[in-house]
Amino acid sequence: MADYDLAIRGGQVATGFGTTRCDIGVRDGRIVALADSITNAAQVIAADGLLVLPGGVDSHCHIEEVSRGGYASTGDAEPPVTVSEESFATASASAFAGGTTSVVCFVPQWKGFGVWDRYVDARARAAKGMLDHSFHQIIADPTDEVMDIEVPRIVAEGVRSLKVFLTYEPLHLSDGQFLRVLTKARELGCLVTVHCENYDAINWRTHELLKHGMTAPKYHAWSRPPVVEREATHRAIALAELVDQPIQVFHVSCAEAAEEIARAQYRGVKVWGETCPQYVALTAADMDRPGFEGAKFMCSPSPRTTEEQARIWEMIRRGTLDVVSSDHCAFSYEGDKGKRQNGSDAVFRDIPNGIPGFATRLPIMFSEGVSKGRISLDEFVRLTSTNPARLMGLAPRKGMIAIGADADLALWDPAKKVTITNALMQHAIDYTPYEGLEVTGWPVATIRRGEVVMRDGKVQAEPGTGRFLPRGSYDFIRPRGVTPNGFDPAPPLNPG
């Protein structure tokens, strides 16, 4: 009888804290041995000439979300919904194709409605996919019923993070509502993740642009310049510091916002910053393409300039931005759910903004980062796997190559040159904003819990094999115990 179910032999194993040539032994879906030589295995994968990386952990992505037009309450017991194009099945295929094995995605909430039914629905949808998964709970309407009854119930189920928006109609929260979420999260031992852009400033700027006839996709970037992101980031951190609640600032696009995070970190505040490949690979100029083409590159915050890209890399190297997610929020170019849903002459305000990015997250960051010498291999592993797993309470099970961890691995050819095309993405979307970009470094196999789920671009996993990842309390996001004047009106009942 074999000692191991699987052995990966001959690869350079990158742990995020050093690289060594060793074999990996897997049993019952877990890593059980790291050794010079492992021989007695039922299955052997030769990894000579390849890097062996932890499977990617994408802690910010939108999959098969249901939405309600207008979000306003009508009193219906079951409101009408539409479903985003990306299903858990197609998202799984695209993630595996790009070397990602675990995700944290979102449970929506609508104004006037609760969250429990949406959570149950999201669990059922995700169970049909192939990715291991957990959830952030979006809070768009923090009523007493939601915050005091339903959210504690969802946290008990293993959802350990709450997402809030400081912009977007109808998702944005007022400062008072945001404080309500922060205090409840602290009580329950949750992380709060924040989309930081100033709602009123964007609305004012948008109105003025449209009044002056500036309607094309490129003006999306003009409607939300860095100052509105910087202001909201400062405000979110200040309110979190007031309450002593740890937060993560999502999709930081500019150094101005990152500097607010760095200043808070210097003060000892528990705040973390995340960025995305679009902020090092795309620019606002991409939205200034002929006709309607610029809509393909619209996301929020907006891509900035080549100079801002360099500043983002610097903030990554400093560790101020220590997680890279995809923020996969995908709309096709064509179709009634796509970018053109309001017509090819729609003003920028009425064009869905969000781009696909599952399969390209790791290759772009490896190529632009490691291959071009901007970051080390260890930094890449930490940014895309170890740090998000740790921050989300998924470590040490996910995001690392260590004894006892799940055998989630990406076998990586660091010299392979690939020109990105939509055909390689395996998502449900009809385009990729990175079409034609050549990258150096590409995954040739992806392993999830000891099972090869992708080899040479062909996905081999079966639907329904993904697992829910419940998250209990964990010390990494424990409040500091520091409040202004020492006044703490609501101490944690279940600190993380």
N, C-alpha and C positions, 0 to 999 in steps of 0.2 A: 504494500500500500504506500502511495506517495506521501511524503512528509508535507508537501505543499500543493495547493490547488494550482498555483501559478508562480512562475519565476520569471522575472525580468532580468536579463543577463547582459553584462558588458557595457551598460550605459554610464554616462556621467550624471550622477544624481545631484540635483540642485535643490538644496533645502531652504534657501533664503538666508542661510548663515554659513555658507561655504558649499563647495562642490567637491565631490569625491567619486571615484570609480568604485562601484560596488554593485552587487546583485541584490534584488529585492524579493523576498519570499512572502507569498500571500496565502492566507487560509481563512475560509469563511468570510471573505470580503474585506478582511483587515490585513494590514501590514504586520507580519509577525517576525520577520527577520531581515536584517541588513548585514550582509556578509561578503567576504572576498569572493566566495564561490558557493552557489546554491545549485545542487544537482538533482535531487530527488523530488521532481515536481511533475504533476500530471500534465501541465502545459508550460511550454517555455516560449518566451518572446525574446528574440535577439535584438538588443538595443545598441550594438556596436556602432560607434560614430554618431550616436544620438544623445541629446540631453533628455533626462527623465525629470519632469517637473511635476509639482503638485497640480492636480486638476484645478482649473480656474474656478474662483468663487465670485460670481457676479451679484453684488449686493444691492443693485438698483436697476430693476428692469420691469417692464409692463407686459404682461402676458394675459391674453384672453380676458381682458377686463370688460365688465359690463358697464354701460353708461346709460344715463337717462337724459333725454333731450330736455335742456332747460334746467333740470335738476330741481325745479320748484315742486313743492308738495301739492298733490291734488287730492290727497286723502285716500288714494287707491291702496288697497291692501297689498297688491303686487303691481308696482309701476311698470310701464312698458320699458323694455331695455333693448339696446343694441350691443353687439359684441365686437370687440376689436378683431382685426383680421388675423393676428398672430395667435394661433392656438397653442396649447401646451405641447401638442405633438410636433408642430412645425418649429416651435421655439426650442424644443429639445434637440431636434436634428441640427438646427443651426448652431446651437451652443456646442454640441459635441464636435461638429465640424471645425469649430474654432478652438477646441481644447478646454472648454468650460464644462464642469460636471455638477455644480451646485448653484442655486440662485436664491435670492430673496426678492420676491415680487410683492404685488400690492393687492389688498382688499379695499375696494372703493366704499365711499359713503356718499349719499346724496342728501342735500338739504331737506329737512323735514322727515328723514327716515333714519332708522337705526343701522346697526352694523352686524348684528349676529346673523341674520339671514344671508347677508352678502358673504360673510366668512364661511358659512356652511356651503354656499354655492361655489366659492373659490376652492375650497378643499376638494369638492367633488370634481371640478374641472381639472385641477392639478393632478388628481389621482389617475387621470387617463394619459398623462404624459410620461416622460422617461427621465426627466431631471429630478435629482433630489432637491427639495424645495422647502423654504419657509416663507413667512409673510411679514410685511409691514402693514399695519392697519391705518388707512387714511382717516383723518378726523376732519370733516368739513362742517360739522354741526354739533358742537360739544354740549348737548343738552344734559340735564340731570340724569335722564333715563340712560343715555348713551354712556356717560362718564362714570356713573355710580353703579350701574348694573351690568350693562353689556360689555364694556371694555374690561372690567375685572374678570368676567367670564371668559373672554377671548385670551387674556393674558394667562389664565389658568390652563388654557388649552395649549399654550406654548408659543404664542405670539408675543415677542418681547420688544417691539419697537412700534412707535406711533409716528405717522408722517403728517406734517402740516404744510400748507402753502401760504405764503405771505403775498401771493398774487394769484391771478386767474379768477375770472367770474365763472362759476359761482363757488369756487373752492376756498378762496382766501379767508383767513381769520383776522379779526381785529386783534389789537394788542391784548385786550381783556380776555378774549377767547383763547389766544395763544397761552396766556398765563394759566388759564384753567387747564389746558392740556399739559403744560409743564408741571404743574403741581400734582396732577393725577399720576403722571408718569413717574414722578419722584416717589410718590406714595407706593406705587406698585412695582418699582424697580425696573422701569423700562428706559430704553434709549428713545430720544426724540430726534427725528430726521427732518430737515427743514429745506424747503425751496425758498431761497432768499432773493426776492425782487420786490420793489415797492409798488404795490397795487395802484394807488392813486396817481403816482408819478407816471407810470406807464399809461394809464388811461388818459391823463392830461396830454402827455406827449403824443399819443396816438391820435387823439382828437385834433390836435394842432397840425400834425402831418397830413391827415386826410383833408382837413380844411384847406390846405395849401396844394391839394392835388397830388400829394406824394403817396402813391398807393401801391407801387410795385413791391415784389418780395424783398428787394434789398432794403426797403425802409423798415422791415422788421427789426433789423439791427439798430436803426436810428431810434426806434420807439423804446428801446430798453438799453441805453448805454451803460457802461460800467458803473457810473455813479449810482444808479438805482439798485444795482446788485450790492455795491459797497454799503450803501445806507441800510439796506435790509439786513445784511450780514451783521453789521454793527448792532443794529436794534435787536436782532434775534439773540446774539451773544449776551447783550446787556440784560435782557429779560431772563435768559437762562441763568446768568450769574446771580441775578437778584433772588431767584428761587433755589439756586444750587442744584440745577438739573443738567446732567450731561447731554450734549447735543452733537449731531453731525450735520455739517452744512453740505448739502448735495451740490453736485455739478458746478464747481467753482470754475469760472471762465476767465478771470482776470486777476492780476496781481493786487489790485486795490482791495478786492474782497479777501484774498488770501492774506494780505497784510493785517486785516482786522482779526483774522483767526490767529495769526502769529503773535500779535500783541496780547490777545487773551491767553494763549498758551503760556506766554512769558509770565503772566500773572498767576499761572497755576490753574486756570479755568479748564474744566474738562470739555473741550471742544475739538472736534476732528474735522478735517477738510477732505473732500472727495473731488476728483475731476474725472474727465472722460476723454476718449481718443479724439472726439470732434474738436476739442479745444487745443490740440496739438497738430491736427491733420487738416482741418478746414479753416477757412477765414470768411469774414463778412463778404469779401469779394466774390465768393462762390454764389451768393444770392443775387449778384448783379449779372446774371447770364441772360441771354436773349429770351424774349417771350416769357413763358411761365416756368422755365427751367430752374430758376432760382429757388422755387418752392421746394425742390428736392433737398435743400440744405438748411431749411428753416427748423430751428429747435430753440428752446429757451433754457437758460440764457443763450444769447446768440453767439456763434463763433465770432472771434474778434479780428485781430491783425496778426501778421507774421511776427511783429515785435512782441505782441502779447503772448504768442506761442512760446517765445524764448523765455519770457518771464514765468510762465506756467512751469516750464521745465526746471527753472531755478527753484521754484517753490516745491517741486517734487523732490529735487535733490536735497533741499534743506529739511525735508520731512514735514513741512507744514501741510502739504497735501500728501496723504499717506495711503489713499485708496484710489484705485482707478476702476470705475464701473462702466457699463455700456450706456446706461440710461436708454436702453432699447425701448423706444416709444414710437412704433412704426405705423405709418400710413402709406399705402401704395400711391403711385403717381396718378394712376387712372382709377376709375370705379367710383361707386356711390359712397364708399367709405374713405376714399383717397384724398390726396391733396386738391384735386379738382372738384370735390363734391359741391362746392359753391360756385363752380364755373371757372373757366380759364382766364376770366378777367376779374376774378375776385380780388378785393383789396387785401393787403397783407394781414389785416386784422381778422379776416374771415377764412384764412388758409390754415388748416390744422398744422400745428408745428410739433415736430418730433421726427426722429430718424431711426432707421434700423441699425443695429450694431453688434448683435450677438457674436457672429462668426468672425468679425474683424477686430474685436477688442484686443485679444492677445496678440495676433499677428502685427497689428499696427504699433502697439506699444513695444513689442520686441524689436521690430524693424527700426522704428524711429528712435527708440531708446537704447537698446542693447547694441544692435548692429551698427548704429551711428555713433556709439560711444557717449551718449548723453547720460545713461545710467548703467549700473552694473547688472549682471545677471541676478545677483542676490536681491538688489533693489526691485527688479522686475517681479521676481517671485513674491516678495513681500507685498508689493503694490496690488497685485492681481489675485493673490490667493491667501497668503498668511494673514495680512492685516485685516481684510474684510471678514475673514472667518473669526478672527479674534474679537473684532469690534462687535460683531453680530452674535457672539456667544456660541459659535459653531466649532471653535477650537477646543480641544486638540483633535476632535474627530475629523474635521475638514480643514483644508488649506495648508497641509504640511505633510512631509514625508517623515514619519516617525513610527516607532513600534506602537501598535494599538490604534493608529489612525486608520480611517477607511482607505482602502486601496484605490484612491481616485488619482489618476496619473495621466499626464500628457507626454507622449514621446515626441520629441521636437527635433526637427532637422534644422540646425541653425544656419546652414548655408543654402537652403533651398530657396530659390527665387520664384515668386508667384505674382502674376498680374491679377489683381482682384477683378472678378466679374460677378454679376448677379447670379449666374448659374452655380457658382461655388458656394453661395450663401446658404442655400437650403431652407430659407425662410419663406413665409407666405407673401412677402412683399415683392412688387414688380420692379424694384430698382435697388441699387446701393449707391449712396453718395460717394463711395470710394472707387467707383468704376474706373478701371484703367490704372489705378495706383499700383506700382510694383513694390513689393515688400520682400525683405530677406529674412527668412525664418518662418517655418510653417509646421503645424502639428501633423504627423503622419499616422498617429494612432491615439485614441482617447480611451481610457479605462475608468469605469465607474464601479466602485466596490468589487474590484477584481475581475470584472467582466469587460471584454473589449466591446465598446459600443460604437466605435468608429475606427475604420482602418482605410488609409489611402482615400479619404473623402467619402467613403461609403458607410452610412450609418447602419448599424447592425442590431440596435436595441429593440426591444419589443414594447409596444404601448402598454401603459399601466405598470411599468417596472420602477418608476420613480418613487421615492419615499418622502413622506413629510418629515421635516426636521423640527421637532418641538424644542423650544429654547427655555430653559429654566433660568433662575437668577444667577448672576455671575459678577464677580468682584470688579471686573474691568470697568464697568459703568456705575460703580457705587458712587453716590454723591460724596463730595469732599467733606461735608459737615461745616462749611464756611458760608455764613449769610451775613449781610450788612447788620452791624450792631449786635450780632449774635442772636437776632430775633428770628425764630423759626416757628411760624404759626402752624405748619403742617409737616411734622417730621415723618420720614418714611416709615410705613408699616411693614413693607416687604422689600428692603433695600437690595439692589443687585450686587 
